[in-house]
Amino acid sequence: MAETPFSLSLILLLVLSLPPPLSLQLQGNISAADLQALRVIKNTLTDLPLRRSPSGPGFFSTWDFSSLDPCSSFSGVVCDLGRVTILSLGTGGSDSPGLAGSLPAAISDLSELTQLILFPGIVTGPIPPQLGYLRNLRVLSLTNNRLTGTIPDTLSALFRLHTLDLSHNQLAGIIPPTLTKLPDLKILILSSNQFFGEIPADISSPLLHLDLKSNQLNGTLPRSLPSSLRYLSFSENSLWGPLRDGLDSLSELVYLDLSVNQFSGPIPFSLFSRPSLSSLLLQRNSFSGKVPPLPDHTSPVMYGVGSVVDLSHNNLYGEMSAIFAGVETLFLNNNRLIGSIPVEYVKSVRSGSTTTLYLQHNFISGFPLEAGADLPDRAALCLSYNCMEPPVSVQSCPASVGAPLSRPPWQCPLLKSP
């Protein structure tokens, strides 16, 4: 066997004598690089006084850097083989006001991090773009603080990201189109911020939950949405136009909220005949047209316990359809509905299947309740300001309805279904 040349032996000796990278050096049971990152985090964030005990210990009280075992003694820190994998900043307790300060770029030095959670507080400043270096990150939740700026484009490099929740902050700008193409993203919550512009047209992530509520988004609905969606909310924006056929493909949808926008035109029939859809919230838009009748020899869809349909404050017209007779909470008020209420609704209220039925501010002419019949005590029924004398003994209207109980007679005979 040939002998190793002296020069190569010297090089090998020098390499072996070099210290390991900082990220692999251990101090106690944690890498030196991770420990240094935690030092910076503690110096950049601070505890707010506890509500019940202003002088009590805060979240960082356990972060004692003389500890021999930070991985088990630091609140919110979980390690694996000496590397921090989960970092939860704050406690999330009902009596905890959270943290103040700003998020440091040093968080990105925790290179094995899989979950980063910031509990509600008053943390300010931008989201560090360096978080895009955390290539193992699965959960990024920075909710209910005062973060500003835009969503860093670098977050689109987090290919393993499963959950992104940036809700209830003061973030602005457009939603990066590349963000909605992440291959593993299942939950995207950007609600209650100041995002503007259009919703990305190409949403190819396999999303289950998409919440963009309470922003300043405009434009129309994306032409296609992931068929995997179960929860979808675009409420309280400035979206407009008709509802596209893309909603037809959402066969798994359980919750849909498009309320408080400027949508117009008819409501697709597919939204009225989908058993999986237990919450349909389309109120305060400009939808028009008729609610389609039940197909012949068909029973109403069984929406079940907890179901909610709200089509109030639109321009729906024509005679009432029995298609929602199985809904537990139903709001059809402030439309242009005419005729007598289908008997299916009366039966549903009497049986307790429907607990709230608001039909006020329409042009309805009859409620076929048999004389002497009672309704359950918990039933909330409102028929005020229609073309009829509502049965006061069974009414339970919200205070905002006010008087009078009926429309002026001159409004009612002239109303015709378009």
C-alpha positions, 0 to 999 in steps of 0.5 A: 500500500502506498504511503500517504504523501507528507503534504496530504497528511499535513492537510488532513491533520489541519482539517481534523484539527479545525473546530466544527461549524458554529451550527454544530458546536454544542453548548450544553444540549443546544448548538452554539449558533442556535443559542446565539440566535435566541440571545438576539431574539430575546434582546429584540423582543420584550414582554408586555406586563401581565394583565392580572399581575403586572409584576409577574414573570413574563414569557422570557423569564425562563430564558436563562442563558446560564442554563445547561439545558435550554432545550428543555428549560426555555419556554416556547423552544423545542429541540431535536438533536441539539437544534431548535425545530419549534419556536413559539414566541409568547404564551397565547394565554387569555391573560397574556398581552404578548410581546413587543419589539420587532422580529430579528433577522437572526431567526433565520439562523435557526436553520432547522426550524419547522414551526415559527409561531408569534402569539398576539401582541404588539410586535411591529416592523416588517417580516424579515425577508431572511425567513425565506432561508428556513427551508424546513419551515412547515408552519409560519404563524405571525397573527394579531400583531402590528406588523407592517410592510409587504409579504417578502417575495422570499417566502415563496422559496419555502417549498415545504410550507404547509400553513401561512397565517399573517392575519390581523396585522397592518401588512399591505401591498399585493399578494405575491403570485408565487406564494399561491404556487407553493406545492405543499401549502394547505392553509393560507390566512391573510385576513384583516390586513391592507392588501390591495390589487387583484387576487392571484389568478393562478392558485395552484397550491393544494389549499384546504383553507383560504381566507383573504377577508377584510382587505382592500382587494378588487377585481373579479374572482380567479378563473380557477380555484383549487378543487381541494378547498373546504373553507373559502372567504373573500368577504369585506373587500371590493370584489365585483362581477358575476360569480364565475363557473370556477366555484362549480368545481369546489365539490369539497367546499364546506364554508363559503363567504363572499359577503360585503363585496360588489358581486352581481348577477345570478347566484349559480344553482350549484351553490343551492344544491350542494350537501357539503356546503353548510355555510353560504354567506353572500349577504350585502352584495348586488346579486339578483335573479330568483332563488331556484325552486326545488326540482320536482319530487326532490326533498330540500338539501339536508344542511344539518346542525349549525348550517347557515345561509345568508342571502340578505341585503341583495336584489333577489326577487320572485316567489320564495323557494323551499330549497333552504327549508333544512337550514338551521339559520337562514337570512333572506331579509332585505330582498324583493321576495313575494308570495306566501312562505312555503309551508316547508319553512313553517314545518322546519321552524316548528320542528326545531330544525330551523332556529332562525328565519329572518324574512323582514323587508321583503314583499311577502304576503303570507305565513301559513301557520295554523291558528293556535299553533306554537313555535319553539321558545328558541325560534327567532322568526322575523316577518316585519315590513312585508305585505302582511300583518305578521303574527306578533305573538310568534315574532322575534325580530332584532331591535334594528328592524324597528317599525312599522310592522307592515309595508304601506298598502300601496307598495304591495299590489303593484309589485310583480315578479320581473 
